[in-house]
Amino acid sequence: MVPVYAAGSAPDEASRILPIKADFCNVDDMVALREQLEKEWGGLDTLVISAGVSALRPLLEVAGVERRDGAFYPLHAGSEGVRCAVSAGTAAMQGNYVGPLICAVTFIPLLSSTSPAPSILLISSLAAVVPAPTRSLYASTKGASLLLYQSLAIEHPSIAFTYVLPSTVEGDFRASAVDGGPVREADPSKHGLKRDAVAKRCLEAVDQREKAVFIPTFTGRVGHLGYWLFPSIIERIAARKYNYTAQ
């Protein structure tokens, strides 16, 4: 979005991007980032939370238990299996909930005190409001951060909060799976939303100070509302989308 300039020309434009390497789940990194932003930019107008991790396996499968012909194999999850499930759940919670929480606590005062029109964009997922098989860890942790930011919007009415809930997006995000699961749905890079289109819609939503944005609009809202009106139908559609059959 920013042109490339020759050395020594247009320094103001060239300095609009400030690259900083940091872990948004690390408190010290985020505090250091805030201090750098105060030093270099003098404040912050818009905070975009666009990070997280995926999880792709049924929860009991993560614990080493499979269900075949209506029975569990083995019959129970052993201690090590339970620990595996807890480890994957903790990693999902760190990336999808704790990171956004740290960012909120770290940057909300800076936004409120330095911007005449502060805004926060949380890029969540349709999975945060519409449950799906093989996505129990991912959906529950994304849902937690969504509700966190929805609550923060009430606590901080001077900030415009926007939540974008896209369906499957193209790319290799699923490689971040904390449970090492395979991709079950159709190839995201062939059938998913285009990243440029999602990014453009995010910018529009922030500029227009929209609250909840589903992408695609019709499919997302139908899925969200449909789950509460006709949950069994939406559950069947979700199982088909993720190529999942309960044994």
C-alpha positions as CSV (number, residue, x, y, z in Angstrom):
1,M,0.0,0.0,0.0
2,V,3.0,2.3,0.4
3,P,5.1,3.1,-2.6
4,V,8.8,2.2,-2.7
5,Y,11.0,5.3,-2.8
6,A,14.6,5.7,-3.7
7,A,17.0,6.2,-0.8
8,G,16.7,9.6,0.7
9,S,13.4,10.5,-0.9
10,A,10.0,10.9,0.8
11,P,11.1,9.8,4.2
12,D,7.8,10.6,5.8
13,E,5.9,8.3,3.4
14,A,8.6,5.5,3.7
15,S,8.4,5.6,7.5
16,R,4.7,4.9,7.6
17,I,5.4,1.2,8.0
18,L,7.3,0.3,11.2
19,P,8.3,-3.4,11.1
20,I,8.7,-4.9,14.6
21,K,9.2,-8.6,15.3
22,A,7.3,-9.7,18.5
23,D,5.1,-12.4,20.0
24,F,1.6,-11.2,20.7
25,C,1.3,-13.9,23.4
26,N,4.3,-12.4,25.2
27,V,3.5,-9.6,27.7
28,D,7.0,-8.1,27.6
29,D,7.0,-8.0,23.8
30,M,3.7,-6.3,23.6
31,V,4.6,-3.7,26.2
32,A,7.9,-3.0,24.3
33,L,5.8,-2.7,21.1
34,R,3.6,-0.2,22.8
35,E,6.5,1.9,23.9
36,Q,8.0,1.8,20.4
37,L,4.7,3.0,18.9
38,E,4.6,5.8,21.4
39,K,8.1,6.8,20.5
40,E,7.8,6.5,16.7
41,W,4.2,7.4,16.1
42,G,3.1,9.2,19.2
43,G,0.0,7.0,19.6
44,L,-2.3,4.6,17.8
45,D,-5.6,5.0,15.9
46,T,-6.6,1.4,14.9
47,L,-5.6,-1.9,16.4
48,V,-6.0,-5.0,14.2
49,I,-6.0,-8.4,15.8
50,S,-5.2,-10.8,12.9
51,A,-3.4,-13.7,14.4
52,G,-4.1,-17.1,15.8
53,V,-3.7,-20.8,15.4
54,S,-5.8,-23.6,14.0
55,A,-6.9,-27.0,15.3
56,L,-8.2,-29.7,12.9
57,R,-8.9,-32.9,14.8
58,P,-11.8,-34.3,16.9
59,L,-11.0,-33.7,20.5
60,L,-11.0,-37.4,21.6
61,E,-8.8,-38.2,18.6
62,V,-6.2,-35.7,20.0
63,A,-6.3,-37.8,23.2
64,G,-5.6,-41.0,21.2
65,V,-9.2,-42.3,21.3
66,E,-11.1,-43.3,18.2
67,R,-14.8,-44.1,17.8
68,R,-15.6,-47.0,15.4
69,D,-18.9,-48.7,15.0
70,G,-20.3,-46.9,18.0
71,A,-17.5,-48.0,20.3
72,F,-14.3,-46.3,21.6
73,Y,-10.9,-47.7,20.9
74,P,-9.3,-47.8,23.4
75,L,-12.1,-47.7,25.8
76,H,-10.7,-44.8,27.8
77,A,-8.1,-42.1,27.2
78,G,-5.0,-42.7,29.3
79,S,-3.2,-40.1,31.3
80,E,-0.8,-39.3,28.4
81,G,-3.7,-38.9,26.0
82,V,-5.5,-36.5,28.3
83,R,-2.3,-34.6,28.6
84,C,-2.0,-34.4,24.8
85,A,-5.6,-32.9,24.6
86,V,-4.8,-30.4,27.4
87,S,-1.6,-29.4,25.7
88,A,-3.3,-28.8,22.4
89,G,-6.1,-26.9,24.1
90,T,-3.6,-24.8,26.0
91,A,-1.8,-23.9,22.8
92,A,-5.0,-23.0,21.1
93,M,-6.0,-20.9,24.0
94,Q,-2.7,-19.1,24.0
95,G,-2.9,-18.2,20.3
96,N,-6.6,-17.5,20.0
97,Y,-7.5,-16.0,23.4
98,V,-4.6,-15.1,25.6
99,G,-2.8,-13.1,22.8
100,P,-5.9,-11.0,22.0
101,L,-6.4,-10.5,25.8
102,I,-2.8,-9.2,26.2
103,C,-3.3,-6.9,23.2
104,A,-6.5,-5.5,24.6
105,V,-5.1,-4.8,28.0
106,T,-1.8,-3.3,26.6
107,F,-3.3,-1.1,23.8
108,I,-6.8,0.1,24.8
109,P,-5.5,2.9,27.1
110,L,-3.1,4.0,24.3
111,L,-5.9,4.0,21.7
112,S,-8.3,5.9,24.0
113,S,-5.7,8.6,25.0
114,T,-4.1,9.3,21.6
115,S,-6.7,8.9,18.9
116,P,-9.7,11.1,18.2
117,A,-11.5,8.1,16.7
118,P,-10.0,4.9,18.1
119,S,-11.0,1.6,16.6
120,I,-10.3,-2.1,17.1
121,L,-10.7,-4.8,14.5
122,L,-10.8,-8.4,15.6
123,I,-10.6,-10.9,12.7
124,S,-12.4,-13.9,14.2
125,S,-14.1,-16.8,12.3
126,L,-17.5,-18.0,11.4
127,A,-16.5,-21.0,13.5
128,A,-16.7,-18.8,16.6
129,V,-20.5,-18.7,16.2
130,V,-21.3,-21.8,14.2
131,P,-19.9,-25.1,15.7
132,A,-18.3,-27.6,13.4
133,P,-16.8,-31.1,13.8
134,T,-13.0,-31.4,14.1
135,R,-13.0,-27.7,15.1
136,S,-13.9,-28.0,18.8
137,L,-10.6,-26.5,20.1
138,Y,-10.4,-23.9,17.4
139,A,-14.0,-22.8,17.6
140,S,-14.2,-22.7,21.4
141,T,-11.1,-20.5,21.7
142,K,-12.0,-18.2,18.8
143,G,-15.5,-17.9,20.4
144,A,-13.9,-17.0,23.7
145,S,-11.9,-14.1,22.2
146,L,-14.9,-12.9,20.3
147,L,-17.0,-12.7,23.4
148,L,-14.1,-11.0,25.2
149,Y,-14.0,-8.2,22.6
150,Q,-17.8,-7.9,22.5
151,S,-17.8,-7.4,26.3
152,L,-14.9,-4.9,25.9
153,A,-17.0,-2.9,23.5
154,I,-19.5,-2.3,26.2
155,E,-16.8,-1.4,28.7
156,H,-15.2,1.0,26.3
157,P,-17.9,2.7,24.3
158,S,-15.6,5.4,23.0
159,I,-13.8,2.8,20.9
160,A,-15.4,1.5,17.7
161,F,-15.1,-2.3,17.8
162,T,-15.5,-4.4,14.6
163,Y,-15.6,-8.2,14.4
164,V,-15.0,-9.8,11.1
165,L,-16.2,-13.4,10.8
166,P,-15.1,-15.0,7.5
167,S,-15.7,-18.5,6.4
168,T,-12.8,-20.6,5.0
169,V,-10.1,-18.3,3.7
170,E,-7.4,-19.4,1.1
171,G,-3.9,-19.9,2.3
172,D,-1.8,-22.1,4.6
173,F,-3.2,-21.0,7.9
174,R,-4.2,-24.6,8.7
175,A,-0.5,-25.5,8.8
176,S,-0.5,-23.8,12.3
177,A,-2.7,-26.6,13.7
178,V,-1.7,-27.2,17.3
179,D,-3.1,-30.8,17.2
180,G,-1.2,-31.8,14.0
181,G,-4.5,-32.7,12.2
182,P,-5.1,-33.1,8.5
183,V,-7.2,-30.7,6.4
184,R,-10.5,-32.4,5.8
185,E,-12.4,-29.8,3.8
186,A,-12.0,-29.0,0.1
187,D,-8.7,-27.3,-0.7
188,P,-8.9,-23.9,1.0
189,S,-6.6,-22.3,-1.7
190,K,-9.0,-23.3,-4.4
191,H,-12.4,-22.9,-2.7
192,G,-11.7,-20.4,0.1
193,L,-12.3,-16.7,0.2
194,K,-9.6,-14.6,-1.5
195,R,-7.3,-12.9,1.0
196,D,-7.3,-9.6,-0.8
197,A,-11.1,-9.5,-0.8
198,V,-11.2,-10.2,2.9
199,A,-8.6,-7.5,3.6
200,K,-10.6,-5.0,1.5
201,R,-13.8,-5.8,3.4
202,C,-12.0,-5.4,6.7
203,L,-10.8,-1.9,5.8
204,E,-14.3,-0.9,4.7
205,A,-15.8,-2.2,7.9
206,V,-13.4,-0.2,10.1
207,D,-13.9,3.0,8.0
208,Q,-17.7,2.6,8.3
209,R,-17.5,1.6,12.0
210,E,-19.5,-1.5,11.4
211,K,-19.9,-3.9,14.3
212,A,-20.3,-7.5,13.1
213,V,-19.3,-8.4,9.6
214,F,-19.9,-11.9,8.1
215,I,-18.0,-12.9,5.0
216,P,-19.8,-13.9,2.8
217,T,-22.6,-11.9,4.2
218,F,-25.5,-14.1,3.2
219,T,-23.9,-17.5,4.0
220,G,-22.5,-16.3,7.3
221,R,-25.7,-14.8,8.6
222,V,-27.8,-17.7,7.4
223,G,-25.4,-20.1,9.2
224,H,-25.4,-18.1,12.4
225,L,-29.1,-17.6,12.6
226,G,-29.9,-21.0,11.1
227,Y,-28.0,-22.8,13.9
228,W,-30.4,-21.3,16.5
229,L,-33.5,-21.9,14.5
230,F,-32.6,-25.3,12.8
231,P,-29.5,-26.6,14.7
232,S,-29.7,-30.2,13.3
233,I,-29.7,-29.0,9.7
234,I,-26.7,-26.7,10.3
235,E,-24.9,-29.5,12.0
236,R,-25.4,-31.8,9.0
237,I,-24.1,-29.1,6.7
238,A,-21.1,-28.6,8.9
239,A,-20.3,-32.3,9.0
240,R,-20.5,-32.4,5.2
241,K,-18.3,-29.4,4.8
242,Y,-15.6,-30.9,6.9
243,N,-16.0,-34.4,5.5
244,Y,-16.8,-35.8,8.9
245,T,-19.0,-38.9,9.6
246,A,-19.6,-39.9,13.2
247,Q,-18.9,-43.5,13.8
